[in-house]
């Protein structure tokens, strides 16, 4: 570093100037990409529909209900059933995903890759038309994902050339995920259909309809400030170590010169 500076006394100024130029160029790149984004955010209704279940046969724990909507979630809750009875939920019209870990906190699972290579180390959702669960103590909740492409919380993003095409794509997605499905729920116990006496069943789904779409934008000034701060920090770290070496070497040289001067004077 010392030799380099001795050969080029303006090296430090050159390094700082180059660093500031790069900071300005990269900041402009971040700013332009923030303002002119190709992503659009679309909003859906994300409404909860409580199924008004119909009894399939009087006195038996069998119900059905038909939906005609784009659905992300379904929750079926059972109370008061015979202990260790079997709950079966069938969707006539589509396959859907289920895992016992769905909706539970601190649970690791994956639903969008039923044939995942990591199925041996992480729980994966089963993708089928029919799903079952054992009702321990006669109660339980079976949760499932009907559509993995629709936004769970009603806010999704997509990439498109312009807002008009983005809206067409968003509406097409919702229409594509809209199916007529007949949900059949039954409880089996002792080798047959259980009695519906004292059984409380509740089924609800989350439905989605297109609401609006808008151009995805970040706050340009705020993002630019953050990017400049990050770049300045990076270049500071890149410069501070060579400068520390340089000043350390300069201090050592001055100290040695001072010691030699004292020795010569003696």
N, C-alpha and C positions, 0 to 999 in steps of 0.2 A: 504493500500500500504506500509506504514511504517513497520507494523508488518511482512508483507510478505518478505520485503527486509531484515529485521533483522534476520528472520529465514533462509533466503536463500540469502546471499550476492551476489551470482552470478545470481540472477533472471534477472536483467537488461541485462546482457550479454546473458543469455539464450533467452530472448525475442527478442533481436536484431538478434542473430544468427538464431533463428527459422524464423524470418521475412525474412531475406536474403535468407535462403534456399527455402522458399516458392516462393520468387520473382524469383529465378533462375529456379525452376521447372516450374512455370507458364510461364516464358519467353520462355523456351525451348518448351513447349506445343504450344504456339502461333507461334513460329518460324517453328516448324515441320508442323503444319497445314497450314501455309502460303505457304510453299514450296511444300507440297504434297497435293494439292487440288483435289477434285473429280469433280470439276466444269469446264466446257469448254465454251468458248465464240465463237459463230458463227456469221459470217458477211453475210449480204445479200445486194443485189444491191440497193434497195430502190430508184428506178427510177420513175420519173413522166411521165406518158403517157397522152398526150392530145388526146382526142377522136376526130377523124375526123367524125363527126356526119353525118348520112345519113337522108335525108328528107323522111318521111313516105308518105306524100301526099303533092304535090306542093301547096304552098300558105297557108298551115296550120302549126301551131306551134306544130309539132310532129316530133320527131327525134328518131333514134335508132343507136346502135353501139354494136358490140360483142367483148368481151374480153376473152382471154384464158390465165389467169395468176393468181398468188397468190397476192391478193390485200388487203391492209390494209385500205386505205382511198379513198373516192370518194367526189369530190366537184363539184357541179353544180351551175353555176352562170348565172343569168338572168338579162337583162336590156332591157328597152324599151317595156315591156309588158303592157297590159291594167291594170290600177290601180285595186287593190284588186282581181286580177285574181288568179287562183289556179294552183300551180305547182305540178305535179305528176311525181315521178321517180319510175319506176318499174324495178326490177331485175329478169328476167326470168332465173332461174337456181340456185338461192340461196336466203336465207334470210339475212338481214343485219340490223345493228343497227343505229338508228338516234335519236338525241335529239337537240332541238333548242339551247342548250348551248354548243354543240360541236364546238371547235375551238375558243371559246370566252374566253377572259382573266377574271380571278376572278369569274369563274362560277363553282359551285359545282354540279357534276353529277356522276353517276356510270353507266357503260355500260356492265360490265361482269356479272351482276346479274339482269336480267330482272324481276325476281320474288323476288326481295330483300325485306326483312322485314323492311327496312328503307325507302321504297318508299313514305311513308307518310311525311317524313322529309327531303328527298333529292331527287332530280330529277333523274329518271332512264331512260335509253334509251329504245325506243320501238324496238323490234326485229320482223321484218316483211319483206315480199317481196316488199311491196309498201309503200312509204312514201310521204306525201304531206306537203305543206306549202303555206300560203297566201302571195302573193307578194304585199306588201304595196307599194304604189307609183310605182308599176310596176317593181320593182327590188328586188333582194334577192339572198341569197346563201344558198343552202341546202347541209349540210355536213353529211357524214355517215361513220361508221366503218364496213367494210366488214368482216375482220378477226380480232378476238380479241386475237388470239394466236401468230400471227407473230409479230416480233419486229417493233414498229412504226418507230424508227430511224435507222433500219437496223443492230442493234446489240442486240443479244439475248444470254441467258445463259441457260445451262441445265446440269444436273448431270448424269454422266455415268462412267462405269468402266475404259474405256480407250478412246483414241482419235478416234480410228477407229469406235467404236460403237457410239461415240458422233456424228461423221459425218453422220453415217447412220440415226441416230435419227433426226438430223437437216434436212437432205434431205427429210426424210419421212414426217416431219412436213410441209415443203414447198409444197411437192407433194400433201399432204392431203388437203391443203388449196387452191390448184389450181383448179379453176372451169371455165367451159365455161358459160359465162353469157351474155345475151342480155339485154342491158340497154335501156329502153324506157322512153323518156322524152316527156311530153306534157303540154300545158298550156290551161286551160279552162277559158272561160269568157262568161257571159251572157247565161249560160246553154248549151254552145257548145264549140268546139275547137276554140281557138283564131286564129287570122291571124298572120302569121309570119312576116308581114311587120314591119320594124323598130325594130324587136326583135333580140337582140344579146344574143346568148347562148354559154356558154363555159363549157365543162365537162372534168375533168381530174381525174386520179386515180394514186395511188402510188403502183407500182408493185415490187415484190421481187423474186430474184433468188439467189440460193446458191453461195457464193463467196469463203469463207474459214472458217477454224475453228482452234482454238488454245487453248492450256491449260491455264486456268485462274490462274494467279499468281499475288500476290502482291509483292511489294519490300520487301524482307525479312528483310534486315537490318533496313530499315525505320520503318517497322511495329514492329520489336523487340524493337527498341528504344522507340516507342510510348507506347508499352505495359509495358516496364520496368518503364517508367515515371509514367504511371497510377498506377501500383502496388506500387511503392515507395510512391506515394502520398497517396494511401489508407492506407498503413501500417504506414505512418507518422502520419496520423490523428488518427489511432488506438493507437499509442504509445504516442502521444503528450499530450492527456488529462490525462492519468494516471501519466505521468511524471510531468505535471503541478501540479497535486494534491500532488504528493510526495514532490516536491520542496517547494510548499506552506506550507505543514505541517512541513517540516524541518526548513524553515525560521521562522515559528511561534514558533516552539519549541526552537530554538536558541534565539529568542527574549524574550521568557518567562524566559529562563535560565538566560539571561543577566539581566532582571529586578529583578529576585530573588536574584542574586548575589549582586546587588546594594543595595537591601533592607537589606540583611544580613550584609553587610559592615557598613551600617548606624546604 
